[in-house]
């Protein structure tokens, strides 16, 4: 069946949170030791990876498992992640604030071309994301308002991938059958959950943006979409 709509994850798929030199002053442990490059990269990975990378107490585990349903639980979960990563409280606050700032996120090199090409072909795009803050400004900052037909954000809908409800909500509003939709994302578990409804799924590697110049294009080509 022809692909009639494409659903994209946000983090690690269309955009990535990447620290630059301005992050260095806050990537410091509670005892004042600056993190080296590998340690800094690990902290950023813990802040964005869909899988759990640290241990929590019972309350923290609840916050982690429900983090993308409310801003309060999201902050609680990730502040715990930063504390367990050794980051001093004040610096952890600043790092978290940058994490939830949609303008801090960097688009992958082919995001622009892919969104514009799909729009030109009349193929609607939905952003389907487990997230607790509004990512629309990320797209608006690059002039992509018209290229995204729908945002399915977990904190607004009340369901997190791989819960089928978030995919059902999206497909119903797009007016597209599951078999005619392609979900593209970096989590085989969460994004791949769309296959339970009959959607196709394409995995992309959440590499640094400089190391993945055409991952989106390649994923779409596998399903006969030329962009």
Secondary structure as GFF3:
##gff-version 3
##sequence-region A 1 227
A	DSSP	beta_strand	5	8	.	.	.	ID=ss1
A	DSSP	beta_strand	15	17	.	.	.	ID=ss2
A	DSSP	three_ten_helix	21	26	.	.	.	ID=ss3
A	DSSP	alpha_helix	37	48	.	.	.	ID=ss4
A	DSSP	alpha_helix	58	65	.	.	.	ID=ss5
A	DSSP	three_ten_helix	67	69	.	.	.	ID=ss6
A	DSSP	alpha_helix	71	84	.	.	.	ID=ss7
A	DSSP	alpha_helix	89	99	.	.	.	ID=ss8
A	DSSP	three_ten_helix	102	104	.	.	.	ID=ss9
A	DSSP	beta_strand	105	107	.	.	.	ID=ss10
A	DSSP	alpha_helix	111	120	.	.	.	ID=ss11
A	DSSP	beta_strand	124	129	.	.	.	ID=ss12
A	DSSP	alpha_helix	136	140	.	.	.	ID=ss13
A	DSSP	beta_strand	150	153	.	.	.	ID=ss14
A	DSSP	alpha_helix	154	157	.	.	.	ID=ss15
A	DSSP	alpha_helix	164	174	.	.	.	ID=ss16
A	DSSP	three_ten_helix	178	180	.	.	.	ID=ss17
A	DSSP	beta_strand	181	185	.	.	.	ID=ss18
A	DSSP	three_ten_helix	191	197	.	.	.	ID=ss19
A	DSSP	beta_strand	200	203	.	.	.	ID=ss20
A	DSSP	three_ten_helix	209	211	.	.	.	ID=ss21
A	DSSP	alpha_helix	215	221	.	.	.	ID=ss22
###
